[in-house]
Amino acid sequence: MASSSIPSGYDVVILGGGVAGCVLAARLSEDPGRSVCLVEAGPDYGPRQRDWPEKVRNARALPRDDVWERHTAFYRIRARVLGGSSCINGCWNTWGSPADHSEWVRAGGERWSAPAMEPYRRRAAERMGLRTAPGYELSAWSAGALAAARELGYPEVDMGSPDGGPGRGEPLLNAVDGLRRNAAFAYLDPATRDRPNLTVLSGALVDRLTVRGGRVHGVEVRAGGVDARGGGGLTALTLTAGTYVLAAGTFGSPGVLLRSGVGPAAHLAENGIRCEVDLPGVGANLSDQPGVFLPLSPTAALNAALADKEAAGELYVSRMLVRAASERCPAGSWDLHLLPTAGPPLFGKLPPGQYEAGVSAFLMKPLSRGRVRLRSADPCEPPEIDPAFLTDPDGHDVAVLRSGLAKAAELAAALGPLAGPPADGGVPVRELSDAALRDRVGTYWHPVGTCAMGPQDDPLAVVDGAGRVHGVADLRIADASVLPTVPAANTQLPVLAAAEMLADTLRA
């Protein structure tokens, strides 16, 4: 829609067209009497899947064209496109443990309990068309890893449900025959887009909310082009609504709040921003799932099998994982994912016919906390992001990750017929110092927590259990940033379910 034809007033304005934003726009616009505007900084490739770029549709790859920053630190990668992270991730969907819900109930109330969330989990899984991979999509490596995990005593579990504890299994996929079914396809299908009460405004960068007297009086956006970084040729617009919903993600939502004068007063003053609501928790409590890759050398037979799979267009680096429990994990739960992968390297290149193989150990329930802060009040300036991996003062995270690497080594040994120790003969990963381990750390790309929910008397709480921002009457947040702790899962399905639930609180 051309910016000149955009009305300024709506019942609901949703700021961010990622996974949560697509859910909210679809659900809230089901009421024909409610006008909804969905604002997305990146491109919208339209209602027909065939019109989207092949890279975005390809479920075998992790596309990096539609992101906020190119050639940046690995932990900063975030999508800038309608559909958000569901357009660039691995299409994996898993569910967390009962302990996750206990943490969330303490912060947000019973609506976050496992029984209360179950209908929303099912609703999201159905709408996204989640499924297990057909047998032909398992490479020799994935099949071998499942067999090896079974030999090590890991029982089979359903990765997409709350049932079971540690075990082996296959994540649910939002992909069919290599076609990625992102959240825009699933929730903003042609029938939804045809609703006269729904406006999708793409190429529109959110600058700030105008907050005065504990209310939002409008949101300023820069619209009119996909490249909203430099501001050239863009039109400044002010959108108004009865309710404003932030769904810009764990890095984006705190940035909008801070530019709007909602956040830690001292930090706002440093950036020349007037403090409207002093909320110290905005941008704090950043939690992500760090991991370390244990490299292996594929045998000639495995390289040949992977090459055949790639030639047939059916090579996926992994189709299985293991939920594992460290010595510090509560009984019946898990705090590690062991992820065996084999295929083209995630970073760099290898000669034709050669592949990267190994097992990653991911820490699913970290205690370390980072933060998101502004570099300036300019919305085009990328935020300062400090993930603070493996920095908790008691060393819990390092200890659990080392436990995970020991378990990854056991799994790697059981995969001996397919891959052996790395040929470089360097120091084994398990024997690295803590400092060297921190230098090797990567991420699962599941950040949460920067606008964490909690009671109003909690000095670091930003929203209540329904996503209402403390101190701002008509503003809510409904994305991964409200989760006070990261679940023991890949976060796409939990965020879809949370957005489904929070949409219901807005419709009530």
C-alpha positions as CSV (number, residue, x, y, z in Angstrom):
1,M,0.0,0.0,0.0
2,A,1.4,3.4,-0.9
3,S,2.2,5.6,2.1
4,S,0.0,8.4,0.8
5,S,-3.1,6.1,1.0
6,I,-2.4,4.8,4.5
7,P,-5.0,5.9,7.1
8,S,-3.5,7.1,10.4
9,G,-6.0,5.7,12.9
10,Y,-6.7,2.1,13.8
11,D,-8.1,0.1,16.6
12,V,-4.8,-1.9,16.9
13,V,-1.3,-1.1,15.6
14,I,1.1,-4.1,15.7
15,L,4.8,-3.0,15.5
16,G,6.8,-5.8,14.1
17,G,5.8,-8.4,11.4
18,G,7.8,-11.4,12.6
19,V,6.5,-14.6,14.0
20,A,4.5,-13.1,16.8
21,G,3.3,-10.1,14.7
22,C,1.9,-12.4,12.0
23,V,-0.1,-14.4,14.6
24,L,-1.5,-11.2,16.2
25,A,-2.5,-9.6,12.9
26,A,-4.3,-12.8,11.8
27,R,-6.1,-13.4,15.1
28,L,-7.1,-9.8,15.9
29,S,-8.4,-9.1,12.4
30,E,-10.8,-12.0,12.6
31,D,-13.2,-9.5,14.2
32,P,-14.4,-7.5,11.2
33,G,-15.2,-4.6,13.5
34,R,-11.6,-4.2,14.6
35,S,-9.2,-2.3,12.3
36,V,-5.6,-3.6,12.5
37,C,-2.4,-2.3,11.0
38,L,0.7,-4.6,11.0
39,V,4.0,-2.6,10.6
40,E,7.1,-4.4,9.3
41,A,10.5,-2.8,8.6
42,G,11.5,-5.3,6.0
43,P,9.9,-6.4,2.7
44,D,6.6,-8.2,2.2
45,Y,6.9,-10.4,-0.9
46,G,3.1,-10.8,-1.2
47,P,0.3,-13.2,-0.6
48,R,1.4,-15.8,-3.2
49,Q,4.2,-18.1,-2.1
50,R,5.6,-18.5,-5.6
51,D,6.4,-14.8,-5.7
52,W,8.8,-15.0,-2.8
53,P,12.5,-15.4,-3.5
54,E,13.7,-18.9,-3.8
55,K,16.3,-18.4,-1.0
56,V,13.5,-17.5,1.4
57,R,11.4,-20.5,0.5
58,N,14.2,-23.0,0.6
59,A,14.0,-25.0,3.9
60,R,17.4,-26.6,3.3
61,A,19.3,-23.4,3.9
62,L,19.6,-20.5,6.4
63,P,19.0,-17.5,4.1
64,R,20.8,-14.3,5.2
65,D,19.6,-11.7,2.7
66,D,16.7,-10.3,4.6
67,V,18.4,-9.5,7.9
68,W,19.1,-6.3,9.8
69,E,22.8,-6.4,9.6
70,R,25.0,-8.2,7.0
71,H,28.5,-9.5,8.0
72,T,28.0,-9.0,11.7
73,A,28.6,-10.9,14.9
74,F,26.9,-14.3,14.8
75,Y,24.7,-13.6,17.8
76,R,23.3,-10.4,16.2
77,I,21.7,-12.1,13.2
78,R,17.9,-11.3,13.1
79,A,15.4,-11.3,10.3
80,R,14.1,-8.1,8.6
81,V,11.2,-9.4,6.5
82,L,7.5,-10.2,7.0
83,G,7.5,-13.5,8.8
84,G,10.6,-12.7,10.8
85,S,12.8,-15.4,12.0
86,S,10.6,-18.1,10.5
87,C,12.1,-17.0,7.1
88,I,15.7,-17.5,8.1
89,N,15.8,-20.3,10.7
90,G,16.1,-24.1,10.5
91,C,12.3,-24.7,10.5
92,W,12.6,-26.6,13.7
93,N,9.9,-26.7,16.4
94,T,10.3,-28.2,19.8
95,W,8.6,-27.8,23.1
96,G,10.0,-27.2,26.6
97,S,9.7,-28.9,29.9
98,P,7.2,-28.4,32.8
99,A,9.9,-26.5,34.7
100,D,9.7,-23.8,32.0
101,H,6.1,-23.2,32.7
102,S,6.7,-23.1,36.5
103,E,9.1,-20.3,35.9
104,W,6.7,-18.4,33.7
105,V,3.7,-18.9,36.1
106,R,5.7,-17.3,38.9
107,A,6.2,-14.3,36.6
108,G,3.0,-14.0,34.7
109,G,0.3,-16.1,36.4
110,E,-1.7,-19.3,35.6
111,R,-2.3,-18.4,31.9
112,W,1.4,-19.5,31.4
113,S,0.9,-22.9,33.0
114,A,1.4,-26.0,30.9
115,P,-2.3,-27.0,30.8
116,A,-3.3,-23.4,30.0
117,M,-0.8,-23.1,27.1
118,E,-1.6,-26.6,25.7
119,P,-4.5,-25.4,23.5
120,Y,-2.3,-22.6,22.0
121,R,0.5,-25.1,21.3
122,R,-1.9,-27.2,19.4
123,R,-3.5,-24.3,17.6
124,A,0.0,-23.0,16.5
125,A,1.2,-26.4,15.4
126,E,-2.0,-26.9,13.3
127,R,-1.8,-23.4,11.7
128,M,1.9,-23.8,10.8
129,G,1.3,-27.3,9.4
130,L,4.0,-28.8,11.7
131,R,5.1,-32.4,10.9
132,T,7.9,-34.9,11.4
133,A,10.3,-35.4,8.5
134,P,9.6,-38.2,6.1
135,G,12.1,-41.0,6.2
136,Y,13.8,-40.1,2.9
137,E,14.9,-36.7,4.4
138,L,17.1,-38.4,6.9
139,S,20.7,-38.6,5.7
140,A,23.0,-41.5,6.6
141,W,24.3,-39.1,9.4
142,S,20.9,-38.4,10.9
143,A,19.8,-42.0,10.7
144,G,23.1,-43.0,12.3
145,A,22.8,-40.5,15.0
146,L,19.3,-41.7,15.9
147,A,20.7,-45.3,16.1
148,A,23.7,-44.2,18.2
149,A,21.5,-42.2,20.6
150,R,19.3,-45.3,21.0
151,E,22.4,-47.4,21.8
152,L,23.4,-44.9,24.4
153,G,20.1,-45.4,26.2
154,Y,18.2,-42.3,25.2
155,P,14.5,-43.2,24.8
156,E,12.4,-42.0,21.9
157,V,10.5,-38.8,22.8
158,D,8.0,-36.5,21.0
159,M,10.0,-33.3,20.6
160,G,7.0,-31.2,19.8
161,S,4.9,-32.0,22.9
162,P,5.3,-31.5,26.7
163,D,5.5,-35.2,27.2
164,G,8.7,-37.1,28.2
165,G,12.0,-36.1,29.6
166,P,15.5,-36.5,28.2
167,G,15.6,-38.6,25.0
168,R,16.1,-38.7,21.3
169,G,13.7,-37.6,18.5
170,E,12.9,-35.5,15.5
171,P,11.8,-31.9,15.8
172,L,8.6,-30.9,14.1
173,L,9.1,-29.0,10.9
174,N,7.3,-26.1,9.2
175,A,8.5,-27.3,5.8
176,V,7.3,-29.8,3.2
177,D,9.5,-31.2,0.4
178,G,12.1,-28.5,1.0
179,L,9.6,-25.6,0.9
180,R,9.7,-23.4,4.0
181,R,6.2,-22.6,5.4
182,N,7.0,-19.4,7.3
183,A,4.6,-17.5,9.6
184,A,3.6,-15.1,6.9
185,F,2.5,-18.0,4.7
186,A,0.7,-19.7,7.5
187,Y,-1.0,-16.8,9.2
188,L,-1.2,-14.1,6.5
189,D,-2.6,-16.3,3.7
190,P,-4.5,-14.7,0.8
191,A,-7.9,-15.0,2.6
192,T,-6.5,-13.2,5.7
193,R,-4.9,-10.5,3.6
194,D,-8.2,-9.9,1.8
195,R,-9.8,-8.7,5.0
196,P,-10.7,-5.0,4.5
197,N,-9.9,-4.3,8.2
198,L,-6.3,-5.5,7.9
199,T,-3.4,-3.3,6.6
200,V,0.1,-4.7,6.2
201,L,2.6,-1.8,6.0
202,S,6.0,-3.1,5.0
203,G,9.2,-1.2,4.5
204,A,8.3,0.9,7.5
205,L,10.8,1.5,10.3
206,V,9.4,2.2,13.7
207,D,11.1,5.3,15.2
208,R,9.4,5.8,18.5
209,L,6.2,5.9,20.4
210,T,4.9,9.3,21.6
211,V,4.4,8.6,25.3
212,R,2.9,11.2,27.6
213,G,1.1,10.9,30.9
214,G,1.3,7.1,30.9
215,R,-0.4,6.7,27.5
216,V,0.7,6.4,23.9
217,H,-0.4,9.2,21.7
218,G,0.9,7.8,18.4
219,V,3.8,5.9,16.8
220,E,6.2,7.6,14.4
221,V,7.4,5.4,11.5
222,R,9.5,6.0,8.5
223,A,7.7,4.4,5.6
224,G,7.9,4.1,1.8
225,G,10.7,1.8,1.1
226,V,12.2,-1.6,2.1
227,D,15.6,0.0,2.8
228,A,14.7,2.1,5.8
229,R,18.3,2.4,7.0
230,G,19.3,5.6,5.4
231,G,16.0,7.5,5.4
232,G,16.4,8.6,1.8
233,G,13.0,8.9,0.0
234,L,11.1,7.8,3.1
235,T,8.0,9.4,4.5
236,A,7.6,10.2,8.2
237,L,4.2,9.0,9.3
238,T,2.3,9.1,12.7
239,L,0.0,6.2,13.2
240,T,-2.6,6.2,16.0
241,A,-4.6,3.5,17.7
242,G,-6.6,2.5,20.7
243,T,-4.1,-0.2,21.5
244,Y,-0.4,-0.5,20.5
245,V,1.3,-3.9,20.5
246,L,5.1,-4.2,20.3
247,A,6.2,-7.4,18.5
248,A,9.6,-6.3,17.3
249,G,11.5,-9.2,19.0
250,T,14.0,-9.5,21.8
251,F,16.4,-7.0,20.2
252,G,13.8,-4.7,18.5
253,S,11.1,-4.3,21.2
254,P,13.4,-2.9,23.9
255,G,15.0,-0.5,21.3
256,V,11.6,1.0,20.5
257,L,10.7,1.4,24.2
258,L,14.1,3.1,24.9
259,R,13.7,5.5,22.0
260,S,10.2,6.3,23.3
261,G,11.5,7.2,26.8
262,V,10.5,4.0,28.5
263,G,13.4,2.3,30.2
264,P,16.3,3.0,32.6
265,A,16.3,6.7,33.3
266,A,20.1,7.0,33.4
267,H,20.6,5.2,30.1
268,L,17.9,7.4,28.4
269,A,19.7,10.5,29.7
270,E,23.0,9.2,28.2
271,N,21.2,9.2,24.8
272,G,19.5,12.6,25.2
273,I,16.0,11.0,25.6
274,R,13.5,12.3,28.0
275,C,12.4,9.6,30.5
276,E,8.6,9.1,30.4
277,V,8.5,5.9,32.4
278,D,11.5,4.7,34.4
279,L,11.6,0.9,33.8
280,P,15.0,-0.4,34.7
281,G,14.2,-3.9,33.2
282,V,13.9,-2.7,29.6
283,G,16.8,-4.2,27.7
284,A,18.0,-6.2,30.7
285,N,17.7,-9.9,31.3
286,L,18.9,-11.0,27.8
287,S,19.1,-14.8,27.7
288,D,20.2,-16.9,24.8
289,Q,21.3,-20.5,24.4
290,P,25.1,-20.8,23.9
291,G,26.7,-23.8,22.4
292,V,30.0,-25.3,21.3
293,F,30.6,-27.4,18.2
294,L,32.6,-30.6,18.5
295,P,34.2,-31.1,15.0
296,L,34.6,-34.5,13.4
297,S,36.2,-35.8,10.2
298,P,33.7,-37.5,7.9
299,T,34.7,-40.9,6.5
300,A,34.9,-41.2,2.7
301,A,31.8,-43.3,2.8
302,L,29.9,-40.6,4.7
303,N,31.1,-37.9,2.3
304,A,29.9,-40.0,-0.7
305,A,26.5,-40.6,0.9
306,L,26.1,-36.9,1.6
307,A,27.1,-36.0,-1.9
308,D,24.5,-38.4,-3.3
309,K,21.9,-36.9,-1.0
310,E,22.8,-33.4,-2.1
311,A,22.7,-34.3,-5.8
312,A,19.2,-35.6,-5.3
313,G,18.2,-32.2,-3.6
314,E,17.4,-33.9,-0.3
315,L,20.4,-33.1,1.9
316,Y,19.6,-31.6,5.3
317,V,22.4,-31.1,7.8
318,S,20.3,-32.6,10.6
319,R,16.8,-34.1,11.2
320,M,17.3,-35.2,14.8
321,L,18.5,-34.1,18.2
322,V,19.0,-35.4,21.7
323,R,17.6,-33.8,24.9
324,A,20.1,-34.5,27.7
325,A,20.4,-33.7,31.4
326,S,23.5,-32.5,33.1
327,E,24.4,-33.3,36.7
328,R,22.8,-30.0,37.7
329,C,19.5,-30.6,36.0
330,P,16.3,-31.2,38.0
331,A,15.0,-34.7,37.7
332,G,12.7,-35.3,34.8
333,S,13.8,-32.3,32.9
334,W,16.7,-31.5,30.5
335,D,19.1,-28.6,30.2
336,L,21.0,-29.6,27.0
337,H,20.4,-30.2,23.4
338,L,22.9,-32.4,21.5
339,L,22.7,-31.7,17.8
340,P,24.6,-33.9,15.4
341,T,25.1,-32.2,12.0
342,A,26.7,-33.1,8.7
343,G,26.5,-31.2,5.5
344,P,27.8,-27.9,3.9
345,P,29.5,-25.8,6.6
346,L,27.4,-23.1,8.2
347,F,30.4,-20.6,7.8
348,G,32.9,-20.8,5.0
349,K,33.2,-23.4,2.2
350,L,34.7,-26.8,1.5
351,P,35.7,-28.4,-1.8
352,P,32.9,-30.3,-3.7
353,G,32.2,-33.7,-2.2
354,Q,33.5,-32.8,1.2
355,Y,31.3,-31.9,4.2
356,E,31.5,-30.7,7.7
357,A,30.4,-33.0,10.5
358,G,30.2,-32.8,14.2
359,V,28.1,-32.6,17.3
360,S,27.0,-29.4,19.0
361,A,26.2,-29.1,22.7
362,F,23.7,-26.3,23.5
363,L,23.1,-25.0,27.0
364,M,19.3,-24.7,27.1
365,K,18.7,-23.1,30.5
366,P,21.5,-20.5,31.0
367,L,21.9,-18.4,34.1
368,S,24.0,-15.8,32.5
369,R,22.2,-12.5,31.5
370,G,23.2,-10.0,28.9
371,R,21.5,-6.8,27.8
372,V,20.4,-4.6,24.9
373,R,21.1,-0.9,24.9
374,L,20.9,2.0,22.5
375,R,24.0,3.5,20.8
376,S,22.0,6.6,20.0
377,A,18.4,7.8,19.6
378,D,18.6,7.2,15.9
379,P,16.4,4.2,14.9
380,C,18.8,3.5,12.0
381,E,21.7,2.9,14.4
382,P,22.0,-0.8,15.3
383,P,21.6,-1.5,19.1
384,E,24.4,-2.5,21.4
385,I,23.9,-6.2,22.2
386,D,25.9,-8.0,24.8
387,P,24.8,-11.7,25.1
388,A,27.2,-12.2,28.1
389,F,27.5,-15.9,27.3
390,L,29.0,-18.1,30.1
391,T,29.4,-15.2,32.5
392,D,27.3,-16.2,35.5
393,P,29.4,-15.6,38.6
394,D,29.0,-19.1,40.0
395,G,30.2,-20.9,36.8
396,H,27.0,-22.8,36.4
397,D,26.8,-22.3,32.6
398,V,30.4,-23.4,32.0
399,A,29.9,-26.5,34.1
400,V,26.7,-27.5,32.3
401,L,28.2,-26.9,28.9
402,R,31.2,-29.0,29.8
403,S,28.8,-31.8,30.8
404,G,27.1,-31.4,27.4
405,L,30.5,-31.6,25.6
406,A,31.2,-34.9,27.5
407,K,27.9,-36.3,26.4
408,A,28.5,-35.0,22.8
409,A,31.8,-36.8,22.8
410,E,30.0,-40.0,23.8
411,L,27.6,-39.6,21.0
412,A,30.4,-38.8,18.6
413,A,32.2,-42.0,19.6
414,A,29.1,-44.0,18.9
415,L,29.1,-42.4,15.4
416,G,32.6,-43.8,14.8
417,P,31.7,-45.7,11.6
418,L,30.7,-42.4,10.0
419,A,33.2,-39.8,11.4
420,G,36.3,-39.8,13.4
421,P,38.4,-37.2,15.4
422,P,39.3,-34.0,13.5
423,A,42.4,-34.4,11.4
424,D,44.1,-31.2,12.7
425,G,45.2,-33.0,15.9
426,G,44.5,-29.8,18.0
427,V,43.5,-29.7,21.7
428,P,40.3,-31.6,22.2
429,V,37.4,-29.3,22.8
430,R,36.6,-30.9,26.2
431,E,40.1,-30.0,27.4
432,L,40.0,-26.3,26.5
433,S,40.3,-23.8,29.3
434,D,37.3,-21.8,30.3
435,A,38.6,-18.8,28.4
436,A,39.2,-20.8,25.3
437,L,35.8,-22.4,25.6
438,R,34.2,-18.9,25.7
439,D,36.2,-18.1,22.5
440,R,34.6,-21.1,20.8
441,V,31.0,-20.4,21.9
442,G,28.3,-20.0,19.4
443,T,24.5,-19.6,19.7
444,Y,21.3,-21.5,19.0
445,W,19.7,-18.1,18.0
446,H,17.0,-18.2,20.7
447,P,17.2,-14.8,22.5
448,V,14.5,-13.9,25.0
449,G,13.8,-11.8,28.1
450,T,14.6,-8.1,27.4
451,C,11.1,-7.0,28.3
452,A,10.5,-9.7,30.9
453,M,7.1,-10.2,32.5
454,G,6.7,-10.0,36.2
455,P,4.6,-8.3,38.9
456,Q,4.7,-4.5,39.1
457,D,6.7,-4.5,42.3
458,D,9.5,-6.4,40.6
459,P,12.0,-3.6,39.7
460,L,13.2,-5.5,36.6
461,A,9.7,-6.5,35.3
462,V,8.5,-4.7,32.1
463,V,5.1,-6.3,31.4
464,D,2.5,-8.2,33.3
465,G,1.3,-11.7,32.4
466,A,-1.0,-10.3,29.7
467,G,1.8,-8.3,28.1
468,R,0.7,-4.9,29.5
469,V,3.6,-2.6,29.9
470,H,3.9,-1.3,33.5
471,G,3.2,2.4,33.6
472,V,1.8,2.7,30.0
473,A,-2.0,2.1,29.8
474,D,-2.5,1.3,26.2
475,L,0.8,-0.5,25.3
476,R,1.4,-4.2,25.2
477,I,4.3,-6.5,24.2
478,A,3.7,-9.9,22.7
479,D,6.9,-11.5,21.5
480,A,9.9,-13.5,22.9
481,S,11.2,-10.5,24.8
482,V,8.5,-11.0,27.5
483,L,9.7,-14.5,28.5
484,P,11.7,-14.1,31.7
485,T,13.6,-17.3,31.0
486,V,14.4,-19.2,27.8
487,P,12.5,-22.5,27.5
488,A,14.4,-25.8,27.1
489,A,13.4,-25.7,23.5
490,N,13.8,-24.1,20.1
491,T,11.8,-20.9,20.7
492,Q,9.7,-20.7,17.5
493,L,6.8,-22.9,18.7
494,P,6.7,-21.5,22.2
495,V,6.6,-17.9,20.8
496,L,3.8,-18.9,18.3
497,A,1.8,-20.3,21.2
498,A,2.5,-17.3,23.4
499,A,1.4,-15.0,20.7
500,E,-1.8,-17.0,20.2
501,M,-2.5,-16.8,23.9
502,L,-1.7,-13.0,24.2
503,A,-3.9,-12.4,21.1
504,D,-6.8,-13.9,23.1
505,T,-6.1,-11.5,26.0
506,L,-6.4,-8.7,23.6
507,R,-9.7,-10.0,22.1
508,A,-11.3,-10.5,25.6
